[in-house]
Amino acid sequence: MSIVGRTQSAEDTVSWAERREKTRVRFVTQVHLSSDSNFYTGFSNNVSEGGLFVATHLLRERGTLIDIEFSLPDGGPPLRIETEVRWTCDAYASERPGMGLQFRKLDAEDRRRIEAFITSRETLFYED
């Protein structure tokens, strides 16, 4: 549950289409992020099999690896997943600042739980 200080090269850009290649569903929950010196919570607006959006003003650079923790409404334990910041949107550019996080290390059981949650929800075709 810590922010990992490594970054990957910024050679590739992520297009809007690439961000939306997985089925996305509305999902509002707290997402916990922490480092050695601070702890903060953002809120997810949506989730897909590939990642989620975290609404927060505490943005990290694209490529930064972040360990996150959040719960699904399935009664199971919280998911703890390593993610990578794929894109950011700051408060100057949007009413909803935050980060698009891509799941990096997702074990089979966590993947199954996320897929089951997504298939039980109505697809989000656009963000309002």
N, C-alpha and C positions, 0 to 999 in steps of 0.2 A: 504494500500500500504506500509506496513511496514514489516520488518523481525521480526518475533515473536521468542523470545528467548527460547521457549520450545523445548525439544527434546523428541522423543519417544525412547523406548529401542531398542537396536540394535540386538535383539535376532534372528530376521529372516534375511535371506539373500535373495536377489532378483536375480533369475536366468535370463539368457538371454531370455529364452522362456517366462517367466512371464512378462518381459518388452515388449514383442512383441505380447501379446495375443490380442490386439485391432488393428483394421485396422489403419495404419499409412500413412499419406500423407505428401508430401513436403509442407512446409509452412515457408516462410522467412518473419519475421516481428520483429520489436523492442518489447522487453518485459521489462517493467519498474519494478524495485524493489527498495525499499527504507527502511530506518530505521530513527530513530531520529537524527542520526549523519551523515548519508550520503545518497546519491541517486546514483543509477547506472542503466545502461541499458545493457541488453544482447540481443542476437538475437536468435530467434527460427529457427531451421532447419526443424523440423517436428512436427506434432500434431496428436493426436488420441483422441478418446472419453475419454480416461483415463488420458491424460496428454500431456506434451510436453517437448522437449529438449531445454534448454537455453544454448547457447554458451557464456561462460564468464570465466574470470580468477579468479573472486571473488567467490570462491566455499564456500558453507556452509556444515556443517556436515550432514550426512545422518540422517533422522528423523526430521530435522529442519522444522518448519512450516513457509512458506513464502507467503505473499500476493503479487500477481502479477497483472499487468494490461497490456492488449494488445488488438489490434483491428483486427477484421476480415474484409476482403474486401467486406462486404455485406452492407455497408452504415449505419450499426447500431452503437449504442454507444460502447465505449470500454468495454471489459469484465474485471471485477475485481473478481478474484477467489483466494480462499485460496488453497495453494498447500503444498505438503510435498516432501522434497528431498528424493528420493528413491535410487539414485545412483549418483556417481560423476566420472569424468574422468579428471585428472589433466594434465598439460602441459607436464609433464615428460612421461606420458603414451600414449599420443595421440597428433596428430596435431590439434585436436579440443577439447580443454578443455571445460568442462561445467557440467551441472547437468540435470538429468532426474527428472522432477517434476510431481508428481501425483496429479490430481485434487481431492480435499477433499470436499469442499462445493460448489456444482455446482447447481444453481437453474434451474428450468424446462426450462425457456426461453433461458438461456445460453447454456444448453445442446442441445436444439433444434437447435440453431444457429450453434453450433459446428458440430452436426450431419449433418445438411444441407450442410455445407462447405465440410465436408469429403466426402459425397456421390457425390458431384459435381467435385471432383478431382480424378486424377489417383492414385491408390494405390502405395505406396512406398514399394517394396518388399525387398529392401536392401538399405543400406546407402553407398553412394560412397564417 
